[in-house]
């Protein structure tokens, strides 16, 4: 059974979003996604300053099984990326919600997050 923290919002493409009160958000992949991918070997993330639109590709995660595109769960400007993933992409397999976040966004519209799935709906999706 995949871990689905209740305080996050989820995209159907298996990215999570944690919105902060200051209009920023943290983005990562879900426990279900990392489990489906298997041993993660590489992560490609956008540069700080990149402008993302919800639903558009922002990077790639590669594993021993496959390469998968990453999709922005919300629109905004990248204000930080997790440099630790460059040297240790396998952290996504062990801590997808904690130390292995992927990027931080300054959201264009914080209300956009309400269009994402709540934890119960995401848990039902991945069944």
matplotlib code that plots the C-alpha trace (Angstrom):
import matplotlib.pyplot as plt

x = [0.0, 1.4, 1.9, -0.4, 0.1, -3.1, -1.6, -0.6, -2.4, -1.9, -1.8, -3.1, 0.4, 1.7, 3.4, 2.5, 2.3, 2.6, 1.3, 2.8, 1.0, 3.5, 2.3, 5.2, 4.9, 7.1, 6.8, 7.9, 6.8, 4.5, 5.4, 3.3, 5.3, 8.7, 7.5, 6.2, 9.5, 11.7, 15.3, 15.7, 19.1, 18.8, 16.7, 16.6, 15.1, 14.5, 16.8, 15.9, 13.9, 12.1, 8.4, 6.2, 2.6, 0.4, 0.3, 3.5, 6.6, 9.3, 11.8, 12.6, 13.1, 14.9, 15.0, 16.3, 12.8, 11.9, 12.2, 9.2, 8.4, 7.6, 4.6, 4.1, 1.1, 0.7, 1.9, 4.7, 8.4, 11.1, 12.7, 14.8, 15.7, 16.9, 20.6, 21.0, 19.2, 22.0, 24.3, 21.7, 18.6, 17.9, 16.7, 13.4, 12.9, 13.3, 12.0, 9.7, 7.9, 10.7, 14.3, 13.7, 11.5, 12.3, 11.6, 10.0, 7.7, 6.5, 2.9, 1.3, -2.1, -2.2, -5.9, -4.8, -3.8, -7.5, -7.9, -5.6, -6.7, -7.0, -5.3, -8.5, -9.2, -5.6, -5.6, -8.7, -7.0, -4.0, -6.3]
y = [0.0, 3.4, 6.2, 9.1, 12.0, 13.9, 17.4, 17.3, 17.7, 15.2, 15.2, 12.2, 12.0, 11.1, 14.3, 15.9, 19.6, 21.1, 24.7, 27.1, 30.1, 32.5, 31.4, 29.0, 25.2, 22.2, 19.5, 15.9, 12.4, 10.2, 7.0, 5.2, 6.7, 5.8, 2.3, 1.8, 3.1, 0.8, 1.8, 5.5, 6.2, 9.8, 12.9, 15.9, 19.1, 22.6, 25.5, 28.1, 30.8, 28.5, 29.2, 26.2, 25.7, 23.2, 19.9, 20.7, 18.6, 20.0, 17.1, 13.4, 10.7, 7.5, 4.1, 0.7, 0.0, 3.1, 6.9, 9.0, 12.6, 14.8, 17.1, 20.4, 20.0, 23.8, 26.9, 29.0, 30.0, 27.6, 29.2, 26.2, 22.7, 19.9, 19.7, 16.6, 14.6, 15.1, 12.9, 10.7, 10.2, 7.0, 9.2, 9.4, 5.7, 6.1, 9.6, 10.8, 13.2, 14.4, 14.8, 14.0, 16.9, 18.0, 21.7, 24.7, 27.1, 30.6, 29.8, 32.0, 31.3, 29.5, 28.6, 26.4, 23.8, 23.2, 21.5, 18.7, 15.6, 15.4, 12.5, 10.3, 10.8, 10.0, 6.9, 5.8, 6.5, 4.3, 1.7]
z = [0.0, -1.0, 1.4, 0.7, 3.2, 3.8, 3.8, 0.1, -3.2, -6.0, -9.8, -11.8, -13.3, -9.7, -8.7, -5.3, -4.4, -0.9, -0.8, 1.8, 3.2, 1.4, -2.1, -2.7, -3.2, -3.0, -5.8, -5.8, -7.0, -5.0, -3.2, -5.8, -8.7, -7.2, -6.4, -10.0, -11.4, -9.4, -8.6, -9.7, -11.4, -12.7, -12.4, -14.7, -13.3, -14.7, -13.9, -11.3, -13.0, -15.4, -15.8, -15.6, -16.7, -15.0, -16.9, -19.0, -18.7, -16.4, -16.3, -16.5, -13.9, -15.1, -13.4, -14.2, -15.7, -17.7, -18.2, -17.3, -17.9, -14.9, -15.1, -13.3, -10.9, -10.9, -12.7, -11.4, -11.4, -10.2, -7.2, -6.0, -7.1, -4.9, -5.8, -3.6, -6.2, -8.7, -6.6, -5.0, -7.2, -5.4, -2.5, -4.4, -3.6, 0.2, 0.9, -1.8, 0.5, 2.7, 1.7, -2.0, -3.0, -6.5, -6.8, -5.2, -7.1, -6.6, -7.7, -10.4, -8.8, -5.4, -6.0, -8.9, -6.3, -5.5, -8.9, -7.8, -6.0, -2.3, -0.5, -0.4, -4.1, -5.0, -2.9, -4.7, -8.1, -7.3, -5.6]

ax = plt.figure().add_subplot(projection="3d")
ax.plot(x, y, z, "-o")
ax.set_aspect("equal")
plt.show()
